[in-house]
């Protein structure tokens, strides 16, 4: 975000001073030039943009909403902004659905963002094994069900949903890709809402094709990713059969 160089992931957290706001906080990710961006600055403006889109969209398709969010040029390739994208897209779609009208409010979306902020921390997909998108989707289910610590079926359903979302994310790891994680997590969440509650959210009519492969700082998984845009084959060249010369 500052100089464009590759990041250094520290083995042990250190007190680092944010290049943007000047605050000194514990951090694990810096760059060879010493630049460090704290979590508040990293997601600050993007989080507001994502929230604004979630509050104003009229779409009932969480995948379509997420693609619009991720397609903005001010949204980075990787980062926990994507946790807010996943949560915002799902909650907005539920609010706009026949079920959610009058039941899910803008205040609920803001609440899910606040809950997500407690556990979605950049880089912790690698540092703790928990991608922030998982608790973000969990916050959606928790609010939807009214789950809390000590509740019965509500908490179990929420935890089961988080497990399934985490498994879908883990299947796309190596290296990590936040955009692929958002797509897989939302697909799983939509399936769970249909299975458990009979709430059917519309799915995108066309297959999702990623156009961000070249931007991936750790290297795109390419053909290993279901959203990879394969290079178009030149049908004309492939159809030409040159005569073989003999001597």
Secondary structure, 3 states (H helix, E strand, C coil): CCCCCCEEEEEEEEEEECCCCCCEEEEEEEECCCCCCCHHHHHHHHHHHHHHHHHHCCCCCHHHHHHHHHCCCCCCCCCCHHHHHHHHHHHHHHHHCCCCCCCCCHHHHHHHHHHHHHHCCCCHHHHCCCCHHHHHHHHHHHHHHCCCCCCCHHHHHHHHHHHHHHHHHHCCCCCCCHHHHHHHHHHHHHHHHHHHHCCCCCCCCCCCCCCCHHHCCCCCCHHHCCCCCCCCCCHHHHHCCCCCCCC
